[in-house]
């Protein structure tokens, strides 16, 4: 490459050097800069470097100078501070929705946003008890497809599966497709993030019902050239209320349930059910909480998990259902 052409690359190499090798604790001396450029076939003088630094500063780079005998230049502030990148890495590492492979890819991209030395601090491992990564590698791209379908107000077609145990398989778990591997056709309306999972909320025209599906269990998603349906069902639709009723509680009948709680569980009730919960006094150490909830084994399990500090007080049919579930549990243990 001609000498003049190499000179035109000088600013780009300077920018690369500063971004990759410098930070507030690490800087490059003038001698190091000249040596680096020479290694890339670029001859430069000190005066031209001073001018180049001013040009990069005018461009918007926060280039600072550490003065003294062994002083040099470094990048002061970046788009993301190291602490912010660490937060993003922790979120990626702990998210069960993102596969191990995709986690590594995303973290490598985050590392490119800081210096090499500080990038080493991003090699963190966050351990979250009882949480595993999803096995569906397509989940990441599925989200983009679903957002596109919602934006374009088009229907989607996909296959839906669940994981089943298969001891003859070397992985021990295999996909089992619903509807015998047949397709679902749904009008997508919203994506919800709940309990470390993405859910699609859409309208099933055949059943005339609003339904939801876990995105990491959706496969072969395609956008159909059909207009979205279900506008009437979603007119005034309260997505927050829908989330509270269904997600984490599985399917069941929605009912108004009264809970008898120890006073220290006021925060727990509010965190779980928000402003929709109604509080009433019971006695000196307890209060009543009236909630709208989808009554299901998952709901009962949540109550049982509070160790008797929260008890179902009504209606009677829900009380009896919880008692029968406990009897069934203990009978199986005998």
PLY file of the C-alpha trace (Angstrom):
ply
format ascii 1.0
element vertex 334
property float x
property float y
property float z
element edge 333
property int vertex1
property int vertex2
end_header
0.00 0.00 0.00
1.32 3.46 -0.90
2.81 5.63 1.85
0.06 8.24 1.50
-2.63 5.58 1.82
-1.02 4.29 5.04
-1.01 7.82 6.43
-4.76 8.02 5.92
-5.11 5.01 8.20
-3.14 6.65 11.01
-6.16 8.14 12.80
-8.00 4.81 12.68
-5.04 2.95 14.17
-4.65 5.60 16.87
-8.31 5.24 17.77
-7.98 1.45 17.88
-4.91 1.65 20.10
-6.53 4.01 22.58
-9.81 2.08 22.80
-8.23 -1.36 23.16
-5.22 -0.68 25.35
-5.93 2.34 27.54
-8.12 3.31 30.47
-7.75 5.45 33.60
-5.17 3.06 35.06
-3.35 2.29 31.82
-2.02 4.73 29.24
0.30 4.68 26.22
3.43 6.77 26.01
4.45 8.73 22.93
7.19 6.15 22.27
4.65 3.32 22.44
2.37 5.13 20.01
5.15 5.68 17.47
6.29 2.04 17.78
2.70 0.77 17.38
2.17 2.83 14.23
5.50 1.72 12.79
4.51 -1.91 13.33
1.54 -1.19 11.09
3.65 0.40 8.39
3.01 4.03 9.37
5.81 6.53 9.93
4.87 9.43 12.20
6.44 12.33 14.09
5.58 13.56 17.56
4.06 16.81 16.29
1.66 14.96 13.99
0.52 12.80 16.92
-0.35 15.93 18.93
-2.46 17.16 16.00
-4.10 13.74 15.62
-5.05 13.64 19.30
-6.75 17.03 18.97
-8.59 15.80 15.88
-9.89 12.73 17.73
-10.93 14.92 20.66
-12.83 17.19 18.27
-14.50 14.04 16.90
-15.82 13.33 20.40
-13.34 10.95 22.01
-12.55 11.69 25.64
-8.75 11.53 25.31
-6.86 12.55 28.42
-3.19 12.92 29.20
-1.32 11.57 32.20
1.55 13.97 32.67
4.96 13.20 34.10
8.11 11.33 33.19
6.26 8.20 32.07
3.05 9.96 31.09
0.88 9.22 28.12
-2.60 9.25 26.63
-5.69 7.28 27.62
-9.46 7.15 27.17
-11.24 8.83 30.06
-14.95 8.05 29.73
-16.72 5.62 27.44
-20.30 4.93 26.42
-20.47 2.29 29.16
-18.53 2.46 32.40
-16.93 -0.78 33.63
-19.44 -1.07 36.49
-22.31 -0.81 33.99
-20.78 -3.52 31.79
-20.42 -5.78 34.83
-24.13 -5.33 35.56
-24.98 -6.29 31.98
-22.69 -9.34 32.15
-24.30 -10.45 35.42
-27.77 -10.08 33.88
-26.76 -12.17 30.85
-25.06 -14.84 32.95
-28.02 -15.22 35.29
-30.74 -15.13 32.65
-32.12 -18.61 32.01
-33.67 -17.44 28.75
-30.27 -16.89 27.09
-28.36 -20.06 26.20
-24.75 -20.66 27.26
-23.49 -20.16 23.70
-25.39 -16.92 23.19
-24.26 -15.70 26.63
-20.62 -16.14 25.61
-21.22 -14.31 22.33
-22.92 -11.35 24.01
-20.23 -11.05 26.67
-17.49 -11.05 24.03
-19.27 -8.15 22.34
-19.52 -6.30 25.66
-15.78 -6.82 26.17
-15.12 -4.86 22.99
-16.66 -1.79 24.65
-13.79 -1.41 27.12
-10.02 -1.85 27.24
-8.45 -5.31 27.11
-7.31 -5.11 30.71
-10.72 -4.10 32.02
-12.38 -6.68 29.76
-10.72 -9.36 31.88
-12.84 -8.17 34.81
-15.96 -9.00 32.81
-15.11 -12.71 32.84
-17.44 -13.31 35.74
-19.64 -16.26 36.62
-22.93 -15.60 38.39
-24.42 -18.59 40.15
-28.15 -18.52 40.75
-29.59 -21.33 42.84
-32.01 -23.62 41.04
-31.72 -21.85 37.69
-30.67 -23.47 34.44
-30.12 -22.06 30.98
-32.64 -22.68 28.22
-31.77 -25.37 25.67
-33.52 -23.64 22.78
-30.86 -21.89 20.67
-33.50 -20.24 18.45
-35.15 -18.29 21.30
-32.91 -15.28 20.73
-33.95 -14.83 17.08
-37.56 -15.77 17.85
-37.95 -12.58 19.88
-36.95 -10.45 16.91
-39.42 -12.27 14.63
-42.24 -11.85 17.13
-41.55 -8.13 17.56
-41.65 -7.77 13.78
-44.98 -9.61 13.53
-46.50 -7.46 16.28
-45.22 -4.28 14.63
-46.56 -5.31 11.21
-49.85 -6.57 12.75
-49.51 -9.95 11.05
-50.40 -13.47 12.17
-47.72 -16.06 12.91
-47.41 -19.81 12.39
-45.24 -21.97 14.64
-44.77 -25.34 16.28
-44.95 -25.75 20.05
-43.19 -28.35 22.18
-42.50 -29.41 25.75
-39.58 -31.27 27.27
-40.12 -34.91 28.22
-37.93 -37.50 29.90
-36.38 -40.16 27.65
-33.83 -42.35 29.39
-32.91 -43.98 26.07
-31.63 -40.63 24.79
-28.06 -39.61 25.62
-29.46 -36.21 26.69
-32.24 -37.84 28.76
-34.70 -35.12 27.73
-36.28 -34.76 24.30
-38.75 -32.47 22.58
-42.36 -33.60 22.43
-44.38 -31.54 19.96
-47.94 -30.55 20.71
-50.62 -31.36 18.14
-48.41 -34.14 16.85
-46.00 -31.62 15.39
-48.79 -29.66 13.71
-48.78 -25.87 13.42
-50.34 -23.19 15.59
-51.72 -20.05 13.96
-51.98 -17.09 16.33
-52.38 -13.33 16.15
-49.55 -11.92 18.33
-50.34 -8.89 20.50
-47.71 -8.60 23.22
-44.55 -10.06 24.73
-44.29 -10.44 28.49
-41.17 -11.08 30.58
-42.10 -12.99 33.73
-40.11 -15.21 36.08
-37.06 -15.28 33.75
-39.12 -16.29 30.71
-40.61 -14.57 27.67
-44.25 -15.24 26.88
-46.21 -14.36 23.77
-49.79 -13.23 24.38
-52.00 -13.61 21.33
-55.47 -14.30 20.00
-56.50 -17.77 18.86
-59.22 -17.10 16.27
-60.26 -20.76 16.06
-60.93 -20.94 19.82
-61.89 -17.24 20.12
-59.64 -16.97 23.17
-56.65 -14.97 24.39
-53.78 -17.40 25.00
-50.11 -17.27 25.94
-47.08 -19.35 24.94
-43.54 -19.61 26.28
-41.25 -18.27 23.58
-38.40 -20.72 24.26
-40.86 -23.56 23.49
-41.89 -22.05 20.16
-40.14 -23.28 17.04
-40.12 -22.61 13.28
-41.87 -19.26 13.71
-42.97 -17.68 10.43
-44.86 -14.47 9.75
-48.02 -15.19 7.77
-49.29 -12.74 5.17
-52.57 -12.47 7.06
-53.82 -9.48 9.06
-53.80 -9.83 12.81
-57.12 -10.69 14.48
-58.48 -10.17 17.99
-58.75 -6.38 18.12
-62.03 -6.57 20.05
-60.57 -9.00 22.60
-57.62 -6.67 23.23
-59.60 -3.44 23.33
-59.02 -2.16 26.87
-57.08 -5.35 27.66
-55.23 -5.07 31.00
-51.94 -6.84 30.34
-50.68 -6.29 33.91
-53.81 -7.87 35.38
-53.53 -10.78 32.95
-49.95 -11.37 34.04
-50.85 -11.44 37.73
-53.68 -13.89 37.15
-51.92 -16.40 34.94
-48.13 -16.30 34.93
-46.57 -18.33 37.68
-49.98 -19.72 38.65
-50.62 -21.98 35.62
-54.16 -22.64 34.43
-57.24 -22.73 36.63
-60.42 -20.87 37.52
-60.09 -17.24 38.52
-61.61 -16.56 41.93
-61.61 -13.98 44.68
-59.61 -15.56 47.50
-59.19 -14.39 51.08
-55.83 -15.00 52.78
-55.11 -14.72 56.50
-51.55 -13.40 56.86
-49.11 -12.50 59.60
-48.54 -8.74 59.71
-44.95 -9.09 58.49
-46.24 -10.37 55.14
-47.81 -7.08 54.02
-44.83 -6.42 51.74
-44.93 -9.95 50.32
-48.60 -9.56 49.36
-48.04 -6.16 47.78
-44.96 -7.33 45.85
-46.83 -10.33 44.46
-50.25 -8.81 43.72
-49.61 -5.06 43.52
-52.30 -2.48 44.16
-55.10 -4.92 43.33
-54.90 -6.60 46.75
-57.34 -5.41 49.43
-56.19 -5.40 53.06
-58.47 -5.76 56.10
-57.65 -6.13 59.82
-58.01 -9.56 61.40
-56.46 -9.49 64.87
-53.44 -7.93 66.53
-50.95 -10.15 64.69
-52.76 -10.82 61.40
-54.57 -9.19 58.50
-56.80 -10.41 55.67
-55.81 -9.99 52.04
-58.43 -10.34 49.31
-56.92 -11.18 45.91
-58.06 -12.19 42.44
-56.06 -15.28 41.52
-56.11 -18.26 39.19
-56.66 -21.15 41.60
-54.25 -23.94 40.70
-51.72 -26.32 42.28
-49.03 -23.71 41.61
-50.99 -21.13 43.61
-51.42 -23.58 46.49
-47.72 -24.42 46.34
-46.90 -20.72 46.65
-49.11 -20.44 49.75
-47.71 -23.65 51.30
-44.20 -22.38 50.68
-44.81 -19.51 53.10
-44.74 -22.01 55.95
-48.15 -21.46 57.50
-47.67 -17.73 57.93
-50.21 -17.25 55.15
-53.36 -19.37 55.16
-56.31 -19.64 52.79
-59.39 -18.44 54.68
-62.02 -18.51 51.94
-64.05 -19.22 49.97
-64.80 -22.68 51.36
-64.36 -24.52 48.06
-60.81 -23.16 47.74
-60.05 -24.08 51.37
-61.27 -27.63 50.74
-59.29 -27.88 47.49
-56.10 -26.89 49.29
-56.78 -29.45 52.05
-57.38 -32.20 49.49
-54.13 -31.33 47.75
-52.24 -31.61 51.04
-53.87 -34.98 51.79
-52.89 -36.25 48.36
-49.32 -35.10 48.94
-48.99 -36.79 52.31
-50.68 -40.00 51.12
-48.12 -40.33 48.33
-45.38 -39.98 50.91
-46.64 -42.88 53.00
0 1
1 2
2 3
3 4
4 5
5 6
6 7
7 8
8 9
9 10
10 11
11 12
12 13
13 14
14 15
15 16
16 17
17 18
18 19
19 20
20 21
21 22
22 23
23 24
24 25
25 26
26 27
27 28
28 29
29 30
30 31
31 32
32 33
33 34
34 35
35 36
36 37
37 38
38 39
39 40
40 41
41 42
42 43
43 44
44 45
45 46
46 47
47 48
48 49
49 50
50 51
51 52
52 53
53 54
54 55
55 56
56 57
57 58
58 59
59 60
60 61
61 62
62 63
63 64
64 65
65 66
66 67
67 68
68 69
69 70
70 71
71 72
72 73
73 74
74 75
75 76
76 77
77 78
78 79
79 80
80 81
81 82
82 83
83 84
84 85
85 86
86 87
87 88
88 89
89 90
90 91
91 92
92 93
93 94
94 95
95 96
96 97
97 98
98 99
99 100
100 101
101 102
102 103
103 104
104 105
105 106
106 107
107 108
108 109
109 110
110 111
111 112
112 113
113 114
114 115
115 116
116 117
117 118
118 119
119 120
120 121
121 122
122 123
123 124
124 125
125 126
126 127
127 128
128 129
129 130
130 131
131 132
132 133
133 134
134 135
135 136
136 137
137 138
138 139
139 140
140 141
141 142
142 143
143 144
144 145
145 146
146 147
147 148
148 149
149 150
150 151
151 152
152 153
153 154
154 155
155 156
156 157
157 158
158 159
159 160
160 161
161 162
162 163
163 164
164 165
165 166
166 167
167 168
168 169
169 170
170 171
171 172
172 173
173 174
174 175
175 176
176 177
177 178
178 179
179 180
180 181
181 182
182 183
183 184
184 185
185 186
186 187
187 188
188 189
189 190
190 191
191 192
192 193
193 194
194 195
195 196
196 197
197 198
198 199
199 200
200 201
201 202
202 203
203 204
204 205
205 206
206 207
207 208
208 209
209 210
210 211
211 212
212 213
213 214
214 215
215 216
216 217
217 218
218 219
219 220
220 221
221 222
222 223
223 224
224 225
225 226
226 227
227 228
228 229
229 230
230 231
231 232
232 233
233 234
234 235
235 236
236 237
237 238
238 239
239 240
240 241
241 242
242 243
243 244
244 245
245 246
246 247
247 248
248 249
249 250
250 251
251 252
252 253
253 254
254 255
255 256
256 257
257 258
258 259
259 260
260 261
261 262
262 263
263 264
264 265
265 266
266 267
267 268
268 269
269 270
270 271
271 272
272 273
273 274
274 275
275 276
276 277
277 278
278 279
279 280
280 281
281 282
282 283
283 284
284 285
285 286
286 287
287 288
288 289
289 290
290 291
291 292
292 293
293 294
294 295
295 296
296 297
297 298
298 299
299 300
300 301
301 302
302 303
303 304
304 305
305 306
306 307
307 308
308 309
309 310
310 311
311 312
312 313
313 314
314 315
315 316
316 317
317 318
318 319
319 320
320 321
321 322
322 323
323 324
324 325
325 326
326 327
327 328
328 329
329 330
330 331
331 332
332 333
